[in-house]
Amino acid sequence: MYKIILNTFLIGTLFLMTNCSENKKVQLFESWKVGTSTGLFTDFSQEEFYELKTNGIGCIELSSRIFSNKNREESEALVSDIKKKADNAGIEIWSIHLPYSRVLDISTTNEENRNNMIKECSRLMALCKPLSSQKYVIHPSSEPISDEERPIRLENCIASLKVLNEDVKKYNAQLAVEVLPRTCLGNTSDELLKIVAIVYL
């Protein structure tokens, strides 16, 4: 499985390289890191981490879903276990993907749910501090979003991101807003840049 992922990445890289000069080819290849998501993991065993490294994968994105239905002690133990195994294999935990759903949505018009989502993201950032990840990936919204509702959802998204952007600085990390399709917020470059400009500039 991991070989397929690696080969797919390399094919994409080679396609881009055909449009670059020879010097840029080297720079492009050396500057890109090969990674995958823990969504592909089966048991989080040490062997699985070693297999990733053997197949040329040097970094991973950790899905926060692995902490679902776990209490504080269990979650902290899991963080310690993942850190130990990743360090042993020489794998960097590049990013952590924060939760998302129609309830766990930073743009929702339900203020109670929105505040709970902010608290949950803050809790997960604190929990994952030992992993020293420098990126926390977040969805700007769920969907569907109607044209009439879009302005208020955009306003709520930006307000939530401002809070979380201050919080993430405690961990010397960055909040990365993911590009999303269909009717989600940030589904065009213009809208995504608008969100980022207001929150980060």
Secondary structure, DSSP 4 states (H G I P E B T S, - for coil): -HHHHHHHHHHHHHHHHTTS-HHHHHHHHHHPPPEEEGGG-SS--HHHHHHHHHTT--EEEEEGGGGTT--HHHHHHHHHHHHHHHHHHT-EEEEEEPP-SSSS-TT-S-HHHHHHHHHHHHHHHHHTGGG--SEEEE-S--S---TTTHHHHHHHHHHHHHHHHHHHGGGT-EEEEPP--TTSTT-SHHHHHHHHHHHH-
